[in-house]
Amino acid sequence: MIPAQEAAGESAMMGRQDRDQRQLFYEFSLDEMIPTDHLLRRIYVFATTALADLHHQLKAFYSDIGRPR
């Protein structure tokens, strides 16, 4: 019988990976990608204000202890 790591070669999924895995992840900042004068920034201010008000209006329907049954 062939051991699992030997059969899988370098791509074994179990165990600790010794190789650098930064290539699998990347950083992305939406704030850095949208220019300061873009329309989305003006919409964001309006949307967050409207949604905050909506959340406040619906607060009575939320459960204090979690999801209702």
C-alpha positions in Angstrom: 0.0 0.0 0.0 1.3 3.5 -0.8 1.2 6.1 2.0 -1.3 9.0 1.2 1.4 11.7 1.1 3.6 9.7 -1.2 0.6 8.9 -3.5 -0.5 12.5 -3.6 3.0 13.8 -4.1 3.6 17.5 -3.2 -0.1 18.4 -3.3 -1.2 16.5 -0.1 -4.0 18.5 1.5 -3.6 17.1 5.1 -1.0 18.2 7.5 1.1 21.3 7.9 2.3 23.0 4.7 5.9 24.1 4.8 5.7 26.1 1.5 4.9 29.7 1.2 1.1 30.0 0.6 0.9 33.8 0.1 0.2 33.2 -3.6 -3.1 31.7 -2.7 -4.4 34.9 -1.1 -4.4 38.5 -2.1 -5.3 41.8 -0.5 -8.0 43.9 -2.1 -9.2 47.2 -0.7 -12.3 48.5 -2.4 -11.7 51.8 -0.7 -8.4 52.1 -2.6 -10.0 51.2 -5.9 -12.8 53.7 -5.9 -11.8 57.3 -6.6 -12.8 59.9 -3.9 -15.1 61.7 -6.4 -16.8 58.6 -7.7 -20.6 58.3 -7.7 -20.5 55.2 -5.6 -19.1 57.1 -2.6 -22.1 59.5 -2.7 -24.5 56.6 -3.0 -22.8 54.8 -0.1 -23.5 57.8 2.2 -27.2 57.8 1.3 -27.6 54.0 1.4 -26.0 53.7 4.9 -28.2 56.4 6.3 -31.3 54.9 4.8 -30.4 51.4 6.0 -29.5 52.6 9.5 -33.0 54.2 9.7 -34.6 51.0 8.4 -32.7 48.9 10.9 -33.9 51.3 13.7 -37.6 51.0 12.5 -37.4 47.2 12.4 -35.7 46.8 15.7 -38.9 45.8 17.5 -39.2 42.7 15.2 -35.7 41.4 16.1 -35.3 38.8 18.8 -33.1 39.7 21.8 -31.9 36.2 22.2 -31.3 35.2 18.6 -33.3 33.9 15.7 -37.0 33.3 16.4 -38.5 29.8 15.9 
